[in-house]
Amino acid sequence: MVDELGHQSVEVTREVFMHMNRTDLVQKLPESSSASREKHSVDEHGAALLKREKEQEAVRQILFKTLNEFSQKDLKKFKQLLPFTCFKMSLPQMERYRYPNRTEDLVDLMVDKLGHQSVEATMEVLTDMNRPDLMLRLSESSSGRKTERSSELEGCQSLTQDCSDWTKLEPEVNSTDADEAPTYSLQSAAGHFECRVSGLRWVCKGKTSFQYQFRSWEGHMERMESRQYMPAGPLMDVTVTAGKLNEVHLPHWICIDDIPDILDTFAVLHIDDCGDVVEKVSEVTPTHVKLTEPNFSMIAALIRFIFPPKISCYMLMYYKPNTSFLKLHVYLIRQDPALEQEIAEKYREKNDETKSHLNFKKIIKHPPDQYLQTERLFSLKADNTSAKIQPKELTLRYNRQNFYEVYVKNPGSELILTLVHTHPADGEPADEPLWKCEIQADDHPESGQAEAAGSSVGAAAVSSQSAEENTVDKHLSAQMQKVLTVQSDRERIMEILEHVEKKDLKKFKWLLVELKPIPKSELEDANICDLVDLMFGAYTQHTVEVTKEVFRKMNRNDLVQKLSDTSSRSKD
């Protein structure tokens, strides 16, 4: 569009958005160049340029003072990590081969490309390099700088922000007690952050650390209903262990499109030893509610009782191994991690108690990408004529573990499941898929006719093979172990990419183009084998992390989890 239309591409895009009735996207577009020229005088433009130059010079001094502490080895590592960090933070990319050798030239390039966000990018790289000394120095040096970002932090009055404005952090998970919910721990410097697991967002002015656990809504829902409220998001027990959170943005699962008086409709619940406290929110976005200067205990988003709400949902799937058929348990539930953990725990307990070879195992697939209306009837369909599904129709209940059982006598190499409205409303197309899932044979490797026929022979073979592998492993050199690990990573990524849809594979390649090292011309025509080879040639030992980050940008956390799960099995 930009190549063909130039500056007019903004006007054309605005016109298309208007035809789509997406005024929210129109508002996000920058003003046209002609409107900008009319709006700003020459003097104002010159003053803005001067202010920008002063800010950039301040950023240059801060970065140079920090990076000048690096040895040549550390500077080389910094240059290696910077492109991937920019990609994670959705910042402009810089070709690695163009990085200058001198520190001051590198700083100039970063400031020119990234502006004041170069400080945040540097902080992220220092985190990856495990350099808390330089992180602290950089934080202290930039604390007095008056930029747009720091002004937002001081006032704690930031406007609704896009996901790209939030630096996503992976929490540390501690699960020592099998009967206790896992504890997720996070720590950050100053900035805007989001937890990858819970979706919790926070803003802080300095170094902060906190931990949280998901809690069940069971036992609390009736009290909320008596106050004319219902849960709108996961219930979390949050404890701040160091520093202070100036803002917290709690995730919610409610569709807000048709809700009037939205600030009065949403609230936040605090549960502690003194009882329940309901607090007003200062902002509501499609995914979060915002609190400033929050206090913590058990905390969650609430919504005034509306019936029936549209909600975002999980589809959880478990299969029964070591059978000649395929048997699935498919759950349709609200997007509540505590409820997900509750279901997973039920299967873990069953497996521990029976010690049986017929226990269920999880299949990880993507959730529906649209809101579903509670109290409506839904049917699960299969493209296999031997499939039997019970119940034939299911009412989506807000507070239940809605559950289908699927039995397929001959699953074949691929089974396609779709979720549809049992009784479409006026104007809704019949049998329009609300969710579609392709289940490949390798998603349930321990079930199906071939598996059952060879189960006894296979068990003996695996046992013999394991003994041989244990003997061989003792004699492998460190270099050979590294080669095997790389080969394993290559196979895992290839296996996942082979089963994504064509449109997702195209998007995967398009996002890789942003990272620059692999030429666009080579990516466009590459088959999956060539694609994986190109990635390992460009990113070497970082290929798995790059792949995960691309999956996250595609909103395919199911593939991230699948890659992590296969990685864990590979290490075992």
C-alpha positions as CSV (number, residue, x, y, z in Angstrom):
1,M,0.0,0.0,0.0
2,V,2.7,2.5,0.9
3,D,4.8,1.6,-2.2
4,E,1.8,2.1,-4.4
5,L,0.0,5.0,-2.7
6,G,2.6,6.8,-0.7
7,H,1.2,9.2,1.9
8,Q,-2.3,8.7,0.5
9,S,-2.3,5.1,1.9
10,V,-3.5,6.6,5.3
11,E,-6.5,8.3,3.6
12,V,-7.4,5.1,1.7
13,T,-7.1,3.0,4.9
14,R,-9.3,5.4,6.8
15,E,-11.9,5.2,4.0
16,V,-11.9,1.4,4.1
17,F,-12.2,1.3,7.9
18,M,-15.2,3.6,7.7
19,H,-16.9,1.2,5.2
20,M,-16.1,-1.6,7.8
21,N,-17.8,0.4,10.5
22,R,-14.6,0.3,12.5
23,T,-14.4,3.8,13.8
24,D,-12.2,2.6,16.7
25,L,-9.5,1.8,14.1
26,V,-10.1,5.2,12.3
27,Q,-9.3,7.0,15.6
28,K,-6.0,5.1,15.9
29,L,-4.8,6.3,12.5
30,P,-2.5,9.3,12.4
31,E,-3.9,12.5,11.0
32,S,-3.3,13.0,7.3
33,S,-0.3,15.0,6.3
34,S,-2.5,17.8,4.9
35,A,-4.4,18.0,8.2
36,S,-1.2,18.1,10.1
37,R,0.1,21.0,8.1
38,E,-3.1,22.9,8.7
39,K,-3.1,22.1,12.4
40,H,0.5,23.0,13.2
41,S,2.2,26.2,12.5
42,V,5.8,26.4,11.4
43,D,6.9,27.8,14.7
44,E,5.2,25.0,16.6
45,H,6.8,22.5,14.3
46,G,10.3,24.0,15.0
47,A,9.7,24.0,18.7
48,A,8.7,20.3,18.6
49,L,11.8,19.4,16.6
50,L,14.0,21.2,19.1
51,K,12.3,19.5,22.0
52,R,12.8,16.1,20.3
53,E,16.5,16.8,19.6
54,K,17.0,17.6,23.3
55,E,15.3,14.4,24.4
56,Q,17.3,12.3,21.9
57,E,20.5,13.9,23.1
58,A,19.6,13.0,26.7
59,V,18.9,9.4,25.7
60,R,22.2,9.2,23.9
61,Q,24.1,10.3,27.0
62,I,22.3,7.8,29.1
63,L,22.8,4.9,26.7
64,F,26.4,5.7,26.0
65,K,27.2,5.9,29.8
66,T,25.7,2.4,30.2
67,L,27.0,0.6,27.1
68,N,30.5,2.1,27.6
69,E,30.8,-0.3,30.6
70,F,30.8,-3.3,28.3
71,S,33.8,-5.4,27.4
72,Q,34.1,-6.3,23.7
73,K,32.6,-9.7,24.4
74,D,29.6,-8.2,26.2
75,L,29.1,-5.6,23.4
76,K,29.1,-8.4,20.9
77,K,26.4,-10.3,22.9
78,F,24.4,-7.1,23.2
79,K,24.4,-6.7,19.4
80,Q,23.3,-10.3,19.0
81,L,20.3,-10.0,21.4
82,L,19.1,-6.5,20.3
83,P,17.3,-7.6,17.0
84,F,15.3,-10.3,18.8
85,T,14.4,-7.9,21.6
86,C,13.2,-5.3,19.1
87,F,11.1,-8.0,17.5
88,K,9.6,-9.1,20.9
89,M,8.7,-5.5,21.7
90,S,7.4,-4.7,18.2
91,L,10.0,-2.0,17.7
92,P,11.6,-1.0,14.3
93,Q,14.2,-3.6,13.2
94,M,17.9,-2.9,12.6
95,E,19.9,-5.2,10.3
96,R,22.5,-6.9,12.4
97,Y,25.2,-6.8,9.7
98,R,24.9,-2.9,9.7
99,Y,25.8,-2.6,13.4
100,P,28.8,-0.2,13.8
101,N,31.8,-1.3,15.8
102,R,32.1,1.9,17.9
103,T,29.8,2.2,20.9
104,E,28.9,5.8,20.2
105,D,27.9,5.0,16.6
106,L,25.7,2.1,17.9
107,V,24.0,4.4,20.3
108,D,23.3,6.9,17.5
109,L,21.8,4.2,15.4
110,M,19.6,3.0,18.3
111,V,18.3,6.5,19.1
112,D,17.6,7.3,15.5
113,K,15.7,4.1,15.0
114,L,14.0,3.6,18.4
115,G,13.9,7.1,20.0
116,H,13.2,7.1,23.7
117,Q,12.2,3.4,23.5
118,S,15.8,2.5,23.0
119,V,16.2,2.8,26.8
120,E,13.4,0.2,27.4
121,A,14.9,-2.1,24.7
122,T,18.4,-1.8,26.4
123,M,16.8,-2.6,29.7
124,E,15.3,-5.8,28.2
125,V,18.6,-6.9,26.7
126,L,20.4,-6.3,30.0
127,T,17.8,-8.5,31.7
128,D,18.5,-11.3,29.2
129,M,22.3,-10.8,29.8
130,N,21.8,-11.0,33.6
131,R,23.4,-7.6,34.2
132,P,21.4,-6.2,37.2
133,D,24.2,-3.8,37.9
134,L,23.8,-2.0,34.6
135,M,20.0,-2.3,34.8
136,L,20.0,-0.4,38.1
137,R,22.4,2.2,36.7
138,L,20.3,2.7,33.6
139,S,17.1,3.0,35.7
140,E,18.6,5.6,38.0
141,S,20.1,7.6,35.0
142,S,16.7,7.7,33.2
143,S,14.5,8.3,36.2
144,G,14.9,12.1,35.9
145,R,14.3,12.2,32.1
146,K,11.0,13.9,31.1
147,T,9.7,11.9,28.1
148,E,6.3,10.9,27.1
149,R,6.7,7.5,28.8
150,S,8.0,8.9,32.1
151,S,5.2,11.5,32.2
152,E,2.7,8.7,31.9
153,L,4.4,6.9,34.8
154,E,4.4,9.9,37.0
155,G,0.7,10.8,36.5
156,C,-0.4,7.2,36.3
157,Q,-3.1,8.4,33.8
158,S,-2.0,6.5,30.7
159,L,-4.6,6.1,28.0
160,T,-5.8,2.8,26.6
161,Q,-2.7,1.2,25.2
162,D,-2.1,-1.3,22.5
163,C,-0.6,-4.7,23.3
164,S,2.6,-3.6,21.6
165,D,3.1,-1.0,24.4
166,W,3.4,-3.7,27.0
167,T,6.7,-5.6,27.6
168,K,5.7,-9.3,28.0
169,L,7.4,-11.2,30.8
170,E,7.5,-14.9,31.5
171,P,6.8,-15.7,35.2
172,E,8.9,-18.1,37.3
173,V,6.6,-21.0,38.3
174,N,7.0,-22.7,41.6
175,S,4.8,-25.8,42.3
176,T,6.2,-27.6,45.3
177,D,2.9,-28.9,46.8
178,A,0.8,-31.1,44.5
179,D,-2.4,-30.0,46.4
180,E,-1.5,-26.3,46.2
181,A,-2.0,-24.1,43.1
182,P,1.3,-23.1,41.4
183,T,2.8,-19.8,42.4
184,Y,3.9,-17.4,39.6
185,S,6.6,-14.9,40.4
186,L,7.6,-11.8,38.4
187,Q,10.0,-8.9,38.8
188,S,10.6,-5.9,36.6
189,A,12.3,-2.5,36.4
190,A,10.3,0.7,35.7
191,G,7.9,0.5,32.7
192,H,4.7,-1.1,31.4
193,F,4.6,-4.9,31.6
194,E,2.3,-7.9,31.0
195,C,2.5,-11.4,32.4
196,R,2.4,-14.0,29.6
197,V,0.5,-16.5,31.6
198,S,-2.3,-14.5,33.3
199,G,-2.5,-11.5,31.0
200,L,-2.1,-9.3,34.2
201,R,-0.6,-5.9,33.3
202,W,1.2,-3.4,35.6
203,V,2.9,-0.1,35.5
204,C,5.7,0.8,38.0
205,K,8.2,3.6,38.4
206,G,11.0,1.5,39.9
207,K,12.1,-2.1,40.5
208,T,9.2,-4.2,41.6
209,S,8.5,-7.9,42.4
210,F,5.3,-9.7,43.2
211,Q,3.8,-13.2,43.0
212,Y,0.3,-14.5,42.5
213,Q,-1.8,-17.7,42.5
214,F,-5.1,-18.4,40.6
215,R,-8.0,-19.1,43.0
216,S,-11.3,-20.8,42.4
217,W,-14.5,-18.8,42.2
218,E,-16.3,-21.6,43.9
219,G,-17.7,-20.4,47.2
220,H,-17.6,-16.8,46.2
221,M,-20.1,-16.6,43.3
222,E,-23.2,-16.7,45.5
223,R,-22.0,-13.7,47.5
224,M,-21.3,-11.8,44.3
225,E,-24.8,-12.6,43.0
226,S,-26.4,-11.3,46.2
227,R,-24.7,-8.0,45.4
228,Q,-25.9,-8.1,41.8
229,Y,-22.4,-8.8,40.4
230,M,-20.9,-11.8,38.6
231,P,-17.2,-12.7,38.0
232,A,-15.7,-11.0,34.9
233,G,-12.2,-12.3,35.1
234,P,-9.9,-14.8,36.9
235,L,-9.6,-14.5,40.7
236,M,-5.9,-14.0,41.7
237,D,-4.2,-13.9,45.1
238,V,-1.5,-11.2,44.6
239,T,1.3,-10.3,47.0
240,V,3.8,-7.5,46.3
241,T,7.2,-8.6,47.7
242,A,9.2,-5.5,46.7
243,G,8.6,-2.0,45.3
244,K,5.2,-0.7,44.3
245,L,2.7,-1.1,41.4
246,N,1.4,2.3,40.4
247,E,-1.2,0.8,38.1
248,V,-2.7,-2.7,37.6
249,H,-4.8,-3.8,34.7
250,L,-6.8,-7.0,35.5
251,P,-7.8,-9.3,32.6
252,H,-11.5,-9.9,32.0
253,W,-13.3,-12.3,29.6
254,I,-16.4,-10.2,28.9
255,C,-17.4,-8.9,25.4
256,I,-18.0,-5.1,26.0
257,D,-19.3,-4.2,22.5
258,D,-23.0,-3.7,23.6
259,I,-22.5,-2.6,27.2
260,P,-23.6,0.9,28.0
261,D,-22.2,3.0,30.9
262,I,-19.2,0.7,30.9
263,L,-17.3,2.3,33.8
264,D,-20.3,1.9,36.1
265,T,-20.9,-1.7,34.9
266,F,-17.5,-3.0,35.8
267,A,-15.8,-3.1,39.2
268,V,-13.0,-4.8,41.1
269,L,-13.4,-7.2,44.0
270,H,-11.0,-7.4,46.9
271,I,-11.3,-10.4,49.3
272,D,-9.3,-10.5,52.6
273,D,-9.8,-11.4,56.2
274,C,-12.1,-8.4,56.7
275,G,-14.5,-9.5,54.0
276,D,-15.4,-8.2,50.5
277,V,-14.7,-4.8,49.1
278,V,-16.0,-3.7,45.7
279,E,-14.0,-0.8,44.1
280,K,-14.7,1.3,41.0
281,V,-12.4,1.1,38.0
282,S,-10.9,4.0,36.2
283,E,-10.8,2.5,32.7
284,V,-12.1,-0.5,30.8
285,T,-10.6,-1.9,27.6
286,P,-11.8,-4.9,25.5
287,T,-9.5,-7.1,27.6
288,H,-8.7,-5.3,30.9
289,V,-10.0,-3.1,33.7
290,K,-7.6,-0.6,35.3
291,L,-6.9,0.4,38.9
292,T,-4.6,3.1,40.0
293,E,-2.6,2.9,43.3
294,P,-4.0,-0.6,43.9
295,N,-4.1,-2.6,47.1
296,F,-3.7,-6.3,46.9
297,S,-5.3,-9.4,48.3
298,M,-7.5,-11.8,46.4
299,I,-8.5,-9.6,43.5
300,A,-10.6,-9.9,40.3
301,A,-12.7,-8.0,37.8
302,L,-16.5,-8.0,38.4
303,I,-19.4,-7.0,36.2
304,R,-23.0,-6.0,37.2
305,F,-25.3,-9.0,36.6
306,I,-26.2,-9.1,32.9
307,F,-27.9,-12.0,31.3
308,P,-26.6,-13.7,29.3
309,P,-23.1,-12.3,28.7
310,K,-20.8,-13.0,25.8
311,I,-17.5,-14.4,27.0
312,S,-14.1,-15.6,25.7
313,C,-13.7,-19.3,26.2
314,Y,-11.1,-22.1,26.4
315,M,-11.5,-25.5,24.6
316,L,-9.7,-28.1,26.7
317,M,-9.1,-31.6,25.2
318,Y,-8.0,-34.9,26.8
319,Y,-7.6,-38.3,25.0
320,K,-7.5,-41.9,26.3
321,P,-4.3,-43.7,25.3
322,N,-3.5,-47.3,24.5
323,T,-6.8,-48.0,22.7
324,S,-7.8,-49.2,19.2
325,F,-10.2,-46.2,19.0
326,L,-10.0,-42.5,19.8
327,K,-11.9,-41.2,22.9
328,L,-11.8,-37.5,23.7
329,H,-13.1,-35.4,26.5
330,V,-13.7,-31.8,25.2
331,Y,-14.5,-29.0,27.7
332,L,-16.0,-25.6,26.7
333,I,-15.4,-23.3,29.7
334,R,-15.0,-19.6,30.4
335,Q,-11.4,-18.3,30.0
336,D,-10.5,-18.9,33.6
337,P,-7.0,-20.4,34.4
338,A,-8.2,-21.5,37.8
339,L,-11.0,-23.6,36.2
340,E,-8.5,-24.9,33.7
341,Q,-6.2,-26.0,36.5
342,E,-9.1,-27.6,38.4
343,I,-9.9,-29.8,35.3
344,A,-6.3,-30.7,34.9
345,E,-6.0,-31.6,38.5
346,K,-9.0,-33.9,38.2
347,Y,-7.2,-35.9,35.5
348,R,-3.9,-35.9,37.5
349,E,-5.7,-37.3,40.6
350,K,-7.4,-40.0,38.5
351,N,-4.1,-41.0,36.9
352,D,-2.4,-41.2,40.3
353,E,-5.1,-43.2,41.9
354,T,-5.6,-45.8,39.2
355,K,-2.0,-46.3,38.2
356,S,-3.7,-47.6,35.0
357,H,-2.5,-47.7,31.4
358,L,-5.8,-46.1,30.4
359,N,-5.4,-42.7,31.8
360,F,-6.2,-39.5,29.8
361,K,-3.6,-37.2,28.4
362,K,-3.9,-33.6,27.2
363,I,-4.1,-32.4,23.6
364,I,-3.2,-28.7,23.3
365,K,-5.2,-26.8,20.7
366,H,-6.2,-23.1,20.1
367,P,-9.3,-21.6,21.8
368,P,-12.2,-20.0,19.9
369,D,-11.1,-16.6,18.5
370,Q,-14.5,-15.0,19.1
371,Y,-16.8,-14.4,22.1
372,L,-19.5,-17.1,22.7
373,Q,-23.0,-16.3,24.1
374,T,-23.8,-18.1,27.4
375,E,-27.1,-19.9,27.8
376,R,-27.1,-20.7,24.0
377,L,-27.1,-24.3,22.7
378,F,-23.9,-25.5,21.0
379,S,-23.1,-28.7,19.1
380,L,-19.7,-30.3,18.4
381,K,-19.4,-31.9,15.0
382,A,-16.9,-34.3,13.5
383,D,-16.1,-34.9,9.8
384,N,-15.6,-38.7,10.5
385,T,-18.7,-40.8,9.9
386,S,-17.7,-43.3,12.7
387,A,-17.7,-40.5,15.3
388,K,-20.2,-40.4,18.1
389,I,-20.5,-37.3,20.3
390,Q,-22.5,-36.9,23.5
391,P,-24.4,-34.8,24.3
392,K,-25.7,-33.8,20.8
393,E,-26.2,-30.3,22.1
394,L,-24.9,-28.5,25.1
395,T,-25.9,-25.2,26.8
396,L,-23.0,-23.0,27.6
397,R,-23.2,-22.3,31.3
398,Y,-21.2,-19.5,32.8
399,N,-20.3,-21.4,36.0
400,R,-19.9,-25.0,34.9
401,Q,-17.4,-27.4,33.3
402,N,-19.4,-27.8,30.0
403,F,-18.3,-31.2,28.6
404,Y,-18.5,-33.3,25.4
405,E,-17.4,-36.9,25.1
406,V,-16.2,-37.9,21.6
407,Y,-15.8,-41.6,20.4
408,V,-14.2,-42.3,17.0
409,K,-13.9,-45.9,15.9
410,N,-11.6,-45.2,13.0
411,P,-9.9,-41.8,13.6
412,G,-7.6,-42.0,10.5
413,S,-4.8,-39.6,10.0
414,E,-6.9,-36.5,10.6
415,L,-10.1,-35.6,12.4
416,I,-11.7,-32.2,12.1
417,L,-13.9,-30.9,15.0
418,T,-16.1,-27.9,14.7
419,L,-18.3,-26.0,17.2
420,V,-21.5,-24.5,15.9
421,H,-24.7,-22.9,17.2
422,T,-27.4,-25.6,17.4
423,H,-30.1,-23.1,16.6
424,P,-28.7,-20.2,14.6
425,A,-30.4,-16.8,15.4
426,D,-32.0,-14.7,12.7
427,G,-29.3,-13.5,10.3
428,E,-26.7,-16.1,11.5
429,P,-25.6,-18.6,8.8
430,A,-26.4,-22.2,9.5
431,D,-23.5,-24.4,10.6
432,E,-21.1,-21.5,10.6
433,P,-18.0,-22.7,12.6
434,L,-17.4,-20.8,15.8
435,W,-14.3,-23.0,16.4
436,K,-12.5,-25.4,14.1
437,C,-9.8,-27.8,15.1
438,E,-7.7,-30.3,13.1
439,I,-6.6,-33.2,15.2
440,Q,-3.7,-35.1,13.5
441,A,-2.7,-38.7,14.3
442,D,0.4,-37.5,16.1
443,D,-1.8,-35.4,18.5
444,H,-2.9,-38.7,20.1
445,P,0.2,-41.0,19.4
446,E,-0.9,-43.6,22.0
447,S,-4.3,-44.3,20.6
448,G,-5.6,-45.7,17.3
449,Q,-5.5,-49.1,15.7
450,A,-1.8,-49.2,14.8
451,E,-0.9,-48.2,18.4
452,A,-3.1,-50.9,20.0
453,A,-2.0,-53.7,17.7
454,G,1.6,-53.1,18.5
455,S,1.3,-52.0,22.1
456,S,2.7,-55.2,23.7
457,V,5.5,-55.5,21.2
458,G,6.1,-51.8,21.3
459,A,6.4,-51.7,25.1
460,A,9.2,-54.4,25.0
461,A,10.9,-52.6,22.2
462,V,10.8,-49.2,24.0
463,S,12.2,-50.9,27.2
464,S,15.1,-52.5,25.2
465,Q,15.7,-49.3,23.3
466,S,15.8,-47.2,26.5
467,A,18.5,-49.5,28.0
468,E,20.6,-49.2,24.8
469,E,20.2,-45.5,24.8
470,N,21.3,-45.2,28.4
471,T,24.4,-47.1,27.6
472,V,25.2,-45.1,24.5
473,D,24.5,-41.7,26.2
474,K,27.3,-42.4,28.7
475,H,29.8,-42.5,25.8
476,L,28.6,-39.5,23.9
477,S,30.9,-36.5,23.8
478,A,29.6,-33.0,24.8
479,Q,29.8,-32.0,21.1
480,M,27.7,-34.9,20.0
481,Q,25.1,-34.1,22.7
482,K,24.9,-30.6,21.3
483,V,24.3,-31.9,17.8
484,L,21.5,-34.2,19.0
485,T,19.8,-31.3,20.8
486,V,19.9,-29.1,17.7
487,Q,18.5,-32.0,15.6
488,S,15.8,-32.5,18.2
489,D,14.9,-28.8,18.1
490,R,14.8,-28.9,14.3
491,E,12.4,-31.9,14.2
492,R,10.1,-30.4,16.9
493,I,9.7,-27.1,15.0
494,M,9.3,-28.9,11.7
495,E,6.6,-31.2,13.2
496,I,4.6,-28.2,14.5
497,L,4.9,-26.2,11.3
498,E,3.7,-29.1,9.2
499,H,0.4,-29.1,10.9
500,V,-0.4,-25.4,10.9
501,E,-2.9,-24.1,8.3
502,K,-1.6,-22.4,5.1
503,K,-2.7,-19.0,6.2
504,D,-0.9,-19.3,9.5
505,L,2.2,-20.5,7.8
506,K,2.1,-17.5,5.5
507,K,1.7,-15.2,8.6
508,F,4.6,-17.0,10.3
509,K,6.9,-16.3,7.3
510,W,5.6,-12.7,7.1
511,L,6.6,-12.1,10.8
512,L,10.0,-13.6,10.2
513,V,10.6,-11.0,7.4
514,E,10.4,-8.3,10.2
515,L,13.5,-9.8,11.8
516,K,15.6,-9.1,8.6
517,P,18.4,-11.7,8.8
518,I,16.5,-14.0,6.3
519,P,15.8,-12.4,2.9
520,K,12.2,-12.1,2.0
521,S,12.8,-13.7,-1.4
522,E,14.1,-16.8,0.3
523,L,11.2,-17.1,2.8
524,E,8.4,-16.7,0.3
525,D,9.1,-19.8,-1.8
526,A,10.6,-21.9,1.0
527,N,8.9,-25.2,1.9
528,I,8.8,-26.2,5.6
529,C,12.1,-28.1,5.4
530,D,13.9,-25.2,3.8
531,L,12.2,-22.8,6.1
532,V,13.5,-24.6,9.2
533,D,17.0,-24.8,7.7
534,L,17.0,-21.1,7.0
535,M,15.9,-20.3,10.6
536,F,18.6,-22.5,12.2
537,G,21.2,-20.9,9.8
538,A,20.1,-17.4,10.9
539,Y,19.3,-17.8,14.6
540,T,21.4,-21.0,15.6
541,Q,20.8,-21.8,19.3
542,H,18.1,-19.0,19.6
543,T,15.8,-20.6,16.9
544,V,13.4,-22.2,19.4
545,E,12.9,-18.8,21.3
546,V,12.5,-17.0,18.0
547,T,9.8,-19.5,16.9
548,K,8.0,-19.2,20.2
549,E,8.0,-15.4,20.0
550,V,6.6,-15.5,16.4
551,F,3.8,-17.9,17.6
552,R,3.0,-15.4,20.4
553,K,2.7,-12.5,17.9
554,M,0.3,-14.8,15.9
555,N,-1.8,-15.2,19.1
556,R,-1.1,-18.9,18.9
557,N,-0.2,-19.7,22.5
558,D,-1.3,-23.2,21.9
559,L,1.7,-23.7,19.6
560,V,4.0,-22.0,22.1
561,Q,2.8,-24.5,24.7
562,K,3.1,-27.4,22.3
563,L,6.7,-26.4,21.5
564,S,7.5,-26.1,25.2
565,D,5.9,-29.5,26.0
566,T,7.8,-31.3,23.3
567,S,11.0,-29.5,24.6
568,S,10.4,-30.8,28.1
569,R,9.8,-34.4,26.8
570,S,13.0,-34.1,24.7
571,K,15.0,-33.1,27.8
572,D,13.5,-36.0,29.8
